[in-house]
């Protein structure tokens, strides 16, 4: 088999949580007088995959970095509870695909998110059984490329591949020295990488 493991980005790769985030962030920011309006789903789509600092700066450029992080922490607390209860939108046949993939090789998640975001995804959709390990910037304080490398080293992976939907994902995989596959059904556009038109394409790829 060409690969011995698959590492996934989360937003734009395994699920689309922008509708749930739009709702939960509106709840979190309703009493913030310095926020003109909570982000729309379209605005959130444009910042998926960014670090917390970059994401908040893009959404609220007039506010200070200190205020950005105060608001982000508040939003994270509300979104975690909301996502655990309501989940997001899994991409078509995702659960079935993960089940089949996990029977053939170990699966992992690496994302630029807060510590509770990946567990809320796993809890909300009851997907813990499909993933061996996960890592994020919220837990390590390290950028995505280093977190990919951490997962690879921690699990003794020899031929991993990273699946993501943005140029930032592509760059992180390159920094970690891991091949990259573009989830073209997600939020971003990427040049120079093999494309997956749907999650099921991974199953076809493993059969080649």
Secondary structure, 3 states (H helix, E strand, C coil): CCCCEEEECCECCCEECHHHHHHHHHHHHCCCCCCCCCCCHHHHHHHCCCCHHHHHHHHCCCCCHHHHHHHHHHHHHHHHHHHHHHCCEECCCHHHHHHHHHCCCEEEEEECCCHHHHHHHHHHHCCHHHCCEEEEHHHHCCCHHHHHHHHHHHCCCCCEEEEECCHHHHHHHHHHCCEEEEECCCCCCCCCCEEECCCCHHHHHHHC
